Amino acid sequence: PPKFGITFEDILCQHYGVSPKGNHTRRVELIKESQFGYLNMQETHPPLERLRDLRMEIVKRTMLSTMEKMLMPLEAQTGGNYLATSYFHRGYESPMMAVARLSRFDLTLTGNGAEGTTLYGVHKPAAVFIESGKEKTDEVRCQLSAMFSGETASKIEDNYKALKSEDYDLAKLAGWGESALKNGAGPAASLIACQAGTIFYLCGFCSSFQEGYDVAQNALHDGSCYKTLMQYLSKIRK
């Protein structure tokens, strides 16, 4: 999110009523069960959390805030461990890829995504670097017009511009997300499909950006994502 913007933890705790503390073990259990979830830094990396006041004094986004996920708070025992993250300032990608080579991740993506997210190639063309154990780090250029069909690219761009002009609040943000997850409706749906489909392709799970987008759209339209999210929220609040 933008600096001091709405975070995933804000949405979980302030909108959906999840406790911010004392449920770390339960959150880990639900990731195993639901195949997704969110762990907050105050539980996973307390020493880093204690630096929050210092980091708020720094005007620019720090290198530290782009590296936390590489500490791997969880490790999959079967399948692979994949990390998609972002850098904000040019030059960060080199040390991040150096750290990725030393990590236990099977594949690490880092690119200059919108507002520090993994939404690559939407707000501007982005270089995404891929570290997968090869001798040389791969680099993929992400630009909407080259990634997707003209119709898909226009839809993503239009919705990105429309949402960027909105005044955000928790209820509105959660509403856009729920609408997308229920049946693929609303302005956020194409952006969610773009983000998921792009990462799906860059990790090597499909043959093109467009195929990844279509797979994600189908998952949104069938409503299973929404059902799983509601089940997750019901269990984590207990």
LUMTORMAR-903302 format. One line per field, with one value per residue: residue number from 1; residue in one letter; x, y, z of N, C-alpha, C in turn. Coordinates in steps of 0.1 Angstrom, whole numbers. Each point is the difference from the previous one (the first is absolute). Example, Ala and Ser with C-alpha at 12.3 -4.5 7.8 and 13.67 -1.06 7.14 Angstrom:
REM residues 2
k c(1 / 2)
r c(A / S)
n_east c(132 / -4)
n_north c(-57 / 11)
n_up c(78 / -7)
ca_east c(-9 / 9)
ca_north c(12 / 11)
ca_up c(0 / 0)
c_east c(9 / -8)
c_north c(12 / 11)
c_up c(0 / 8)
***
This chain:
REM residues 238
k c(1 / 2 / 3 / 4 / 5 / 6 / 7 / 8 / 9 / 10 / 11 / 12 / 13 / 14 / 15 / 16 / 17 / 18 / 19 / 20 / 21 / 22 / 23 / 24 / 25 / 26 / 27 / 28 / 29 / 30 / 31 / 32 / 33 / 34 / 35 / 36 / 37 / 38 / 39 / 40 / 41 / 42 / 43 / 44 / 45 / 46 / 47 / 48 / 49 / 50 / 51 / 52 / 53 / 54 / 55 / 56 / 57 / 58 / 59 / 60 / 61 / 62 / 63 / 64 / 65 / 66 / 67 / 68 / 69 / 70 / 71 / 72 / 73 / 74 / 75 / 76 / 77 / 78 / 79 / 80 / 81 / 82 / 83 / 84 / 85 / 86 / 87 / 88 / 89 / 90 / 91 / 92 / 93 / 94 / 95 / 96 / 97 / 98 / 99 / 100 / 101 / 102 / 103 / 104 / 105 / 106 / 107 / 108 / 109 / 110 / 111 / 112 / 113 / 114 / 115 / 116 / 117 / 118 / 119 / 120 / 121 / 122 / 123 / 124 / 125 / 126 / 127 / 128 / 129 / 130 / 131 / 132 / 133 / 134 / 135 / 136 / 137 / 138 / 139 / 140 / 141 / 142 / 143 / 144 / 145 / 146 / 147 / 148 / 149 / 150 / 151 / 152 / 153 / 154 / 155 / 156 / 157 / 158 / 159 / 160 / 161 / 162 / 163 / 164 / 165 / 166 / 167 / 168 / 169 / 170 / 171 / 172 / 173 / 174 / 175 / 176 / 177 / 178 / 179 / 180 / 181 / 182 / 183 / 184 / 185 / 186 / 187 / 188 / 189 / 190 / 191 / 192 / 193 / 194 / 195 / 196 / 197 / 198 / 199 / 200 / 201 / 202 / 203 / 204 / 205 / 206 / 207 / 208 / 209 / 210 / 211 / 212 / 213 / 214 / 215 / 216 / 217 / 218 / 219 / 220 / 221 / 222 / 223 / 224 / 225 / 226 / 227 / 228 / 229 / 230 / 231 / 232 / 233 / 234 / 235 / 236 / 237 / 238)
r c(P / P / K / F / G / I / T / F / E / D / I / L / C / Q / H / Y / G / V / S / P / K / G / N / H / T / R / R / V / E / L / I / K / E / S / Q / F / G / Y / L / N / M / Q / E / T / H / P / P / L / E / R / L / R / D / L / R / M / E / I / V / K / R / T / M / L / S / T / M / E / K / M / L / M / P / L / E / A / Q / T / G / G / N / Y / L / A / T / S / Y / F / H / R / G / Y / E / S / P / M / M / A / V / A / R / L / S / R / F / D / L / T / L / T / G / N / G / A / E / G / T / T / L / Y / G / V / H / K / P / A / A / V / F / I / E / S / G / K / E / K / T / D / E / V / R / C / Q / L / S / A / M / F / S / G / E / T / A / S / K / I / E / D / N / Y / K / A / L / K / S / E / D / Y / D / L / A / K / L / A / G / W / G / E / S / A / L / K / N / G / A / G / P / A / A / S / L / I / A / C / Q / A / G / T / I / F / Y / L / C / G / F / C / S / S / F / Q / E / G / Y / D / V / A / Q / N / A / L / H / D / G / S / C / Y / K / T / L / M / Q / Y / L / S / K / I / R / K)
n_east c(8 / -6 / 10 / -2 / 0 / -12 / 3 / 5 / 10 / 0 / -1 / 10 / 8 / 1 / 0 / 8 / 5 / 11 / 3 / 7 / -3 / 9 / -1 / 13 / -1 / -11 / 6 / 11 / -8 / -5 / 13 / 4 / -11 / 2 / 13 / -4 / 5 / 1 / 13 / -2 / 7 / -10 / -6 / 3 / 2 / -2 / 12 / -5 / -10 / 10 / 4 / -13 / 2 / 12 / -6 / -9 / 12 / 2 / 3 / 11 / -7 / 2 / 12 / 0 / -8 / 10 / 6 / -10 / -7 / 12 / -4 / -10 / -11 / -4 / 1 / -4 / -6 / -11 / 3 / -2 / 10 / -10 / 7 / -11 / 9 / 4 / 5 / 4 / 12 / 3 / 5 / -13 / -4 / 11 / 0 / -13 / 5 / 10 / -9 / -8 / 11 / 0 / -12 / -10 / -3 / -9 / -8 / 6 / -12 / 7 / -9 / 1 / -8 / -13 / 4 / 11 / -10 / -6 / -6 / 6 / 6 / -7 / 7 / 9 / 8 / 1 / 12 / -3 / 6 / 5 / 0 / 5 / 11 / -4 / 9 / -9 / -3 / -12 / -3 / -12 / -2 / -6 / -8 / -11 / 3 / 11 / -6 / -10 / -12 / -3 / -10 / 8 / 10 / -9 / -6 / 12 / 4 / -12 / 0 / 12 / -3 / -11 / 7 / 10 / -11 / -3 / -8 / 11 / -7 / 0 / -12 / 4 / 12 / -5 / -9 / 10 / 8 / -10 / -3 / 13 / 1 / -11 / 2 / 12 / -8 / -2 / 5 / -1 / -10 / 0 / 1 / -9 / -7 / 2 / -2 / -11 / -6 / 5 / -2 / -12 / 1 / 3 / -9 / -5 / -12 / 2 / -6 / -8 / 2 / -5 / 7 / 10 / -2 / -2 / 11 / 6 / -4 / 2 / 11 / 1 / -3 / 7 / 5 / 8 / 5 / -12 / -5 / 11 / -1 / -13 / 3 / 10 / -8 / -9 / 10 / 5 / -13 / 0)
n_north c(-12 / 11 / 8 / -6 / -8 / -5 / -8 / -11 / 3 / 12 / -6 / -9 / 9 / 11 / -7 / -10 / 8 / -2 / -7 / 12 / -6 / -8 / 2 / 2 / -9 / 6 / 11 / -5 / -5 / 12 / 4 / -9 / 4 / 14 / -2 / 8 / 13 / 6 / 2 / 6 / 11 / 5 / -10 / 2 / 13 / -4 / -4 / -4 / -6 / -3 / -1 / -2 / 5 / -6 / -10 / 3 / 2 / -12 / 10 / -6 / -8 / -6 / -3 / 2 / 10 / -1 / -2 / 5 / -1 / 5 / 5 / -3 / 7 / -4 / -13 / -2 / -11 / 2 / -4 / 12 / 7 / 9 / 10 / 8 / 9 / 11 / 8 / 10 / -1 / 6 / -11 / 0 / -2 / 7 / 7 / 3 / 1 / 7 / 7 / 2 / 2 / 7 / 3 / -6 / 11 / -8 / 10 / 11 / 7 / 9 / 9 / 10 / -5 / 1 / 12 / -5 / -2 / -12 / 12 / -9 / 11 / 3 / 5 / -8 / 0 / -13 / 1 / -12 / -1 / -11 / -4 / -9 / 5 / 7 / -2 / 3 / 11 / -5 / 7 / 4 / 5 / 7 / -1 / 6 / 9 / -4 / 2 / 9 / -6 / 7 / -9 / -10 / 5 / 4 / -12 / -6 / 7 / -2 / -12 / -1 / 7 / -7 / -11 / 4 / 4 / -11 / 5 / -5 / -10 / -5 / 5 / 11 / -1 / -4 / 10 / 8 / -4 / 2 / 11 / 2 / -4 / 7 / 9 / 5 / 6 / 12 / 12 / -6 / -6 / 9 / 9 / -7 / -1 / 12 / 3 / -8 / 4 / 12 / -1 / -5 / 9 / 10 / -7 / 1 / 4 / 9 / 1 / 8 / 13 / 0 / -11 / 6 / 11 / -8 / -6 / 11 / 5 / -11 / 1 / 12 / -4 / -10 / 11 / -9 / 10 / 5 / -12 / -2 / 13 / -2 / -12 / 6 / 10 / -9 / -7 / 11 / 3 / -13)
n_up c(0 / -3 / 2 / 11 / -11 / -5 / 10 / -4 / 9 / -5 / -12 / 3 / 7 / -7 / -11 / 1 / 9 / -7 / 10 / 3 / 11 / 3 / -14 / 2 / 10 / 4 / -2 / 6 / 9 / 0 / -1 / 9 / 7 / 0 / 2 / 9 / 2 / 11 / 1 / 12 / -2 / 8 / -6 / -13 / 1 / 13 / -2 / -12 / 7 / 9 / -13 / 2 / 13 / 0 / -5 / 9 / 7 / -7 / -7 / -6 / -8 / 11 / -2 / 13 / -3 / -9 / 11 / 8 / -12 / -3 / 12 / -9 / 5 / -12 / 1 / -13 / 5 / -7 / -13 / -4 / 2 / -2 / -4 / 1 / -3 / 5 / -8 / 7 / 4 / -12 / -3 / 6 / -13 / -1 / 11 / -4 / -13 / 6 / 7 / -11 / -5 / 11 / -4 / 6 / -6 / -5 / 2 / -3 / 0 / -6 / 1 / -8 / 10 / -3 / 5 / -5 / -9 / -2 / -1 / -7 / -5 / 10 / 10 / -4 / -11 / 3 / 6 / -2 / 11 / -6 / 13 / -7 / 4 / -10 / -9 / -9 / 6 / -2 / -11 / 4 / -11 / 9 / -10 / 4 / -9 / 6 / 11 / -3 / -4 / -11 / -1 / 4 / -8 / -9 / 3 / 0 / -11 / -6 / 5 / -4 / -11 / -2 / 4 / -8 / -7 / 5 / 10 / 5 / 4 / 12 / 3 / -6 / 6 / 12 / -2 / -5 / 10 / 8 / -7 / 0 / 13 / 1 / -10 / 3 / 9 / -5 / 3 / 11 / -6 / -9 / 10 / 7 / -11 / -2 / 12 / 3 / -12 / 3 / 13 / -3 / -9 / 8 / 7 / -12 / 5 / -10 / -12 / 6 / 0 / -13 / -2 / 6 / -7 / -10 / 5 / 3 / -12 / -6 / 7 / -4 / -13 / 4 / 6 / -4 / -6 / -3 / -4 / -6 / -5 / -2 / -5 / -6 / -4 / -3 / -5 / -6 / -1 / -1)
ca_east c(-8 / 7 / 5 / -11 / -13 / -7 / 7 / -8 / -3 / -11 / -12 / -4 / -3 / -10 / -12 / -5 / 0 / 10 / 9 / 13 / 11 / -3 / -6 / 9 / 0 / -13 / 2 / 8 / -8 / -10 / 7 / 1 / -13 / -7 / 9 / 3 / -2 / 8 / 7 / 5 / 14 / 2 / 0 / 10 / 13 / -1 / 11 / -3 / -11 / 4 / 6 / -10 / 1 / 11 / -2 / -10 / 8 / 7 / -9 / -1 / -2 / 14 / 4 / -4 / -14 / -2 / 8 / -4 / -6 / 11 / 4 / -7 / -6 / -5 / 6 / -8 / 7 / -2 / -1 / 10 / -1 / 1 / -1 / -2 / 1 / 2 / 9 / -6 / 10 / 10 / 13 / -2 / -1 / 13 / 2 / -11 / 3 / 11 / -6 / -9 / 9 / 4 / -12 / -5 / -11 / 3 / -1 / -3 / -3 / -1 / -2 / -5 / -14 / -7 / 0 / 7 / -6 / 5 / -8 / 11 / -2 / -13 / 1 / 11 / 7 / 8 / 9 / -1 / 12 / -4 / 12 / -5 / 12 / 8 / 13 / -4 / -14 / -9 / -7 / -12 / -6 / -15 / -8 / -13 / -2 / 8 / -4 / -13 / -7 / -4 / -12 / 4 / 9 / -8 / -8 / 9 / 4 / -11 / -4 / 11 / -1 / -12 / 1 / 10 / -6 / -9 / 4 / -1 / -3 / 0 / -12 / 0 / 10 / -5 / -12 / 5 / 6 / -10 / -8 / 8 / 1 / -13 / -4 / 8 / -6 / 6 / 12 / 13 / 2 / 10 / 14 / 3 / 3 / 13 / 11 / 2 / 4 / 14 / 9 / -2 / 8 / 15 / 5 / 1 / -11 / -8 / 8 / -1 / -7 / -14 / -6 / 0 / -11 / -12 / -2 / -3 / -13 / -9 / 0 / -9 / -14 / -7 / -4 / 7 / 10 / -8 / -4 / 12 / 4 / -10 / 3 / 13 / -3 / -8 / 9 / 11 / -6 / -4)
ca_north c(12 / 13 / 2 / 3 / -3 / -11 / -13 / -13 / -1 / 10 / -5 / -12 / 4 / 11 / -2 / -14 / -3 / -10 / 5 / 2 / -6 / -13 / -11 / -3 / -14 / -3 / 6 / -10 / -12 / 2 / 1 / -14 / -5 / 7 / 3 / 15 / 6 / 12 / 0 / 14 / 1 / 1 / -14 / -8 / 6 / 11 / 10 / 10 / 8 / 10 / 11 / 7 / 14 / 5 / -1 / 11 / 12 / 0 / 5 / -10 / -14 / -6 / -14 / -10 / -3 / -9 / -12 / -8 / -13 / -9 / -7 / -12 / -4 / -14 / -7 / -11 / -12 / -6 / 10 / 10 / 13 / 10 / 13 / 12 / 12 / 12 / 11 / 13 / 9 / -7 / -5 / -10 / -13 / -7 / -7 / -9 / -13 / -6 / -7 / -11 / -11 / -6 / -4 / -13 / 0 / -6 / 11 / 13 / 10 / 14 / 10 / 13 / -1 / 12 / 3 / -10 / -13 / -9 / 2 / 4 / 4 / 7 / 15 / 3 / -12 / -4 / -12 / -10 / -9 / -13 / -8 / -14 / -9 / 0 / 8 / 15 / 4 / 3 / 12 / 0 / 14 / -1 / 12 / -4 / -2 / -12 / -11 / -5 / 4 / 14 / 2 / -2 / 11 / 12 / -1 / 2 / 14 / 9 / -3 / 5 / 15 / 3 / -2 / 9 / 14 / -2 / 2 / -14 / -3 / -14 / -6 / 0 / -8 / -13 / -2 / -3 / -13 / -11 / 0 / -7 / -14 / -7 / -5 / 7 / 13 / 12 / 5 / -6 / -14 / -1 / 2 / -12 / -10 / 4 / -2 / -14 / -7 / 4 / -8 / -13 / -2 / 3 / -11 / -11 / -9 / 1 / 3 / 15 / 9 / -1 / -12 / 2 / 9 / -7 / -10 / 8 / 5 / -12 / -3 / 11 / -1 / -12 / 3 / -8 / 9 / 7 / -10 / -4 / 11 / 1 / -11 / 4 / 11 / -6 / -8 / 7 / 8 / -8)
ca_up c(0 / 1 / 14 / 9 / -6 / 6 / -1 / 2 / 14 / 3 / -5 / 9 / 14 / 2 / -7 / 1 / 14 / 4 / 10 / -6 / 8 / 7 / -8 / -10 / -2 / -7 / -13 / -7 / -2 / -11 / -13 / -4 / -3 / -11 / -11 / 0 / 13 / 2 / 12 / 2 / 3 / 14 / 4 / -7 / 1 / 11 / 0 / -10 / 4 / 9 / -7 / -7 / 2 / -7 / -14 / -3 / -2 / -12 / -11 / -10 / 4 / 3 / -5 / 10 / -2 / -12 / 2 / 11 / -4 / -3 / 12 / -1 / 13 / -2 / -11 / -4 / 0 / -13 / -10 / 0 / 8 / -10 / 6 / -9 / 8 / -8 / 4 / -3 / -6 / -9 / 6 / 11 / -5 / 0 / 13 / 3 / -7 / 6 / 12 / -5 / -4 / 12 / 7 / -2 / -10 / -13 / -10 / 5 / -9 / 5 / -11 / 4 / -2 / 4 / 14 / 8 / 0 / -10 / -12 / -9 / -14 / -1 / 2 / -9 / -3 / 11 / -2 / 10 / 0 / 4 / 5 / 1 / 1 / -12 / 1 / -2 / 4 / -11 / 1 / -9 / -1 / 1 / -5 / -2 / -14 / -5 / 9 / -2 / -11 / 1 / 9 / 14 / 5 / 2 / 12 / 12 / 1 / 3 / 14 / 9 / 0 / 8 / 14 / 5 / 3 / 11 / 13 / 5 / 14 / 2 / -4 / -15 / -5 / 2 / -9 / -14 / 0 / 2 / -12 / -10 / 4 / -1 / -13 / -10 / -4 / 6 / -6 / 5 / -5 / -11 / 6 / 8 / -10 / -6 / 10 / 1 / -12 / -4 / 8 / -4 / -12 / 3 / 8 / -9 / 1 / -12 / -12 / -4 / 9 / -2 / 6 / 15 / 3 / -3 / 10 / 12 / -2 / 2 / 15 / 6 / -4 / 6 / 13 / 10 / 8 / 10 / 10 / 8 / 9 / 10 / 9 / 7 / 10 / 10 / 8 / 7 / 11 / 11)
c_east c(9 / 5 / -11 / -14 / -6 / 8 / -9 / -4 / -12 / -13 / -5 / -5 / -11 / -13 / -7 / 1 / 10 / 9 / 14 / 11 / -5 / -5 / 10 / 0 / -12 / 1 / 8 / -8 / -10 / 6 / 1 / -13 / -7 / 9 / 2 / -2 / 9 / 7 / 5 / 14 / 3 / 1 / 12 / 14 / 0 / 12 / -2 / -12 / 4 / 7 / -10 / 0 / 11 / -3 / -10 / 6 / 7 / -10 / -2 / -2 / 13 / 2 / -6 / -15 / -3 / 6 / -7 / -5 / 11 / 5 / -8 / -6 / -6 / 7 / -8 / 8 / -1 / -3 / 12 / -2 / 3 / -3 / -2 / 1 / 3 / 11 / -6 / 10 / 10 / 13 / -2 / 0 / 13 / 3 / -11 / 2 / 11 / -4 / -8 / 9 / 5 / -12 / -3 / -12 / 4 / 0 / -4 / -2 / 1 / -1 / -6 / -15 / -7 / 0 / 7 / -7 / 5 / -10 / 10 / -6 / -13 / 1 / 11 / 7 / 10 / 9 / -1 / 12 / -3 / 13 / -5 / 12 / 8 / 13 / -3 / -14 / -7 / -6 / -11 / -6 / -15 / -6 / -13 / -2 / 6 / -4 / -13 / -6 / -4 / -12 / 3 / 8 / -8 / -9 / 8 / 4 / -11 / -4 / 11 / -1 / -12 / 1 / 11 / -5 / -10 / 6 / -2 / -5 / -1 / -12 / -1 / 10 / -4 / -11 / 4 / 6 / -11 / -8 / 8 / 1 / -13 / -3 / 8 / -6 / 7 / 13 / 13 / 2 / 11 / 14 / 4 / 4 / 14 / 12 / 2 / 5 / 14 / 9 / -1 / 9 / 15 / 6 / 1 / -11 / -10 / 9 / 0 / -6 / -15 / -6 / -1 / -12 / -13 / -3 / -5 / -15 / -10 / -1 / -9 / -14 / -7 / -3 / 8 / 10 / -7 / -4 / 12 / 4 / -10 / 3 / 12 / -3 / -8 / 8 / 10 / -6 / -4 / 10)
c_north c(13 / 1 / 6 / -3 / -12 / -13 / -12 / -2 / 9 / -6 / -12 / 4 / 10 / -2 / -14 / -5 / -11 / 6 / 2 / -7 / -14 / -11 / -4 / -15 / -4 / 5 / -10 / -13 / 3 / 2 / -15 / -5 / 6 / 3 / 15 / 5 / 12 / -1 / 14 / -1 / 0 / -14 / -7 / 5 / 12 / 10 / 10 / 9 / 11 / 12 / 8 / 15 / 6 / 0 / 11 / 13 / 2 / 4 / -10 / -14 / -7 / -13 / -10 / -4 / -8 / -14 / -10 / -14 / -10 / -8 / -13 / -5 / -14 / -7 / -12 / -13 / -8 / 11 / 10 / 12 / 11 / 14 / 10 / 12 / 12 / 9 / 13 / 10 / -7 / -3 / -10 / -14 / -9 / -7 / -9 / -14 / -7 / -8 / -12 / -13 / -8 / -6 / -14 / 0 / -6 / 10 / 13 / 10 / 14 / 10 / 13 / 1 / 13 / 2 / -11 / -14 / -9 / 1 / 6 / 5 / 8 / 15 / 5 / -13 / -3 / -12 / -9 / -10 / -13 / -8 / -14 / -10 / -1 / 8 / 15 / 2 / 4 / 14 / 0 / 14 / -2 / 14 / -5 / -4 / -12 / -13 / -7 / 4 / 15 / 2 / -2 / 11 / 12 / -1 / 1 / 14 / 9 / -2 / 5 / 15 / 4 / -2 / 9 / 13 / -1 / 4 / -14 / 1 / -15 / -7 / -1 / -9 / -15 / -4 / -4 / -14 / -11 / -1 / -8 / -15 / -7 / -5 / 8 / 14 / 11 / 4 / -7 / -14 / -1 / 2 / -12 / -11 / 3 / -3 / -15 / -7 / 3 / -8 / -15 / -3 / 1 / -12 / -13 / -10 / 1 / 5 / 14 / 8 / -1 / -13 / 0 / 8 / -7 / -11 / 7 / 5 / -12 / -3 / 10 / -2 / -12 / 2 / -8 / 8 / 7 / -10 / -3 / 11 / 1 / -11 / 3 / 10 / -6 / -8 / 8 / 9 / -8 / 0)
c_up c(0 / 14 / 9 / -5 / 7 / -3 / 1 / 14 / 5 / -5 / 9 / 13 / 1 / -8 / 3 / 15 / 4 / 11 / -5 / 8 / 6 / -8 / -11 / -4 / -9 / -15 / -9 / -3 / -12 / -13 / -5 / -5 / -13 / -12 / -2 / 14 / 1 / 14 / 2 / 6 / 15 / 6 / -6 / 3 / 10 / -1 / -11 / 3 / 9 / -6 / -8 / 1 / -8 / -15 / -5 / -2 / -13 / -12 / -10 / 5 / 1 / -7 / 9 / -3 / -12 / 2 / 10 / -4 / -3 / 12 / 2 / 13 / -1 / -12 / -3 / 0 / -13 / -10 / 0 / 9 / -10 / 7 / -11 / 9 / -9 / 5 / -4 / -6 / -8 / 7 / 11 / -6 / 0 / 14 / 3 / -7 / 6 / 13 / -4 / -3 / 13 / 8 / -3 / -10 / -13 / -12 / 7 / -11 / 7 / -11 / 6 / -2 / 5 / 15 / 9 / 1 / -11 / -13 / -11 / -14 / -2 / 0 / -10 / -4 / 11 / -4 / 12 / 0 / 7 / 4 / 2 / 1 / -13 / 2 / -1 / 4 / -13 / 2 / -10 / 0 / 0 / -4 / -5 / -15 / -6 / 8 / -4 / -13 / 1 / 9 / 14 / 5 / 2 / 12 / 13 / 2 / 5 / 15 / 9 / 2 / 8 / 15 / 6 / 4 / 12 / 13 / 8 / 15 / 1 / -6 / -16 / -6 / 1 / -9 / -14 / 0 / 1 / -13 / -11 / 3 / -1 / -14 / -11 / -4 / 7 / -6 / 5 / -6 / -11 / 6 / 8 / -10 / -7 / 10 / 1 / -12 / -4 / 9 / -4 / -13 / 3 / 8 / -9 / 0 / -12 / -11 / -4 / 11 / -1 / 5 / 15 / 4 / -2 / 11 / 13 / -1 / 3 / 15 / 7 / -3 / 7 / 15 / 11 / 9 / 11 / 12 / 9 / 9 / 12 / 11 / 8 / 11 / 12 / 10 / 8 / 11 / 12 / 11)
***
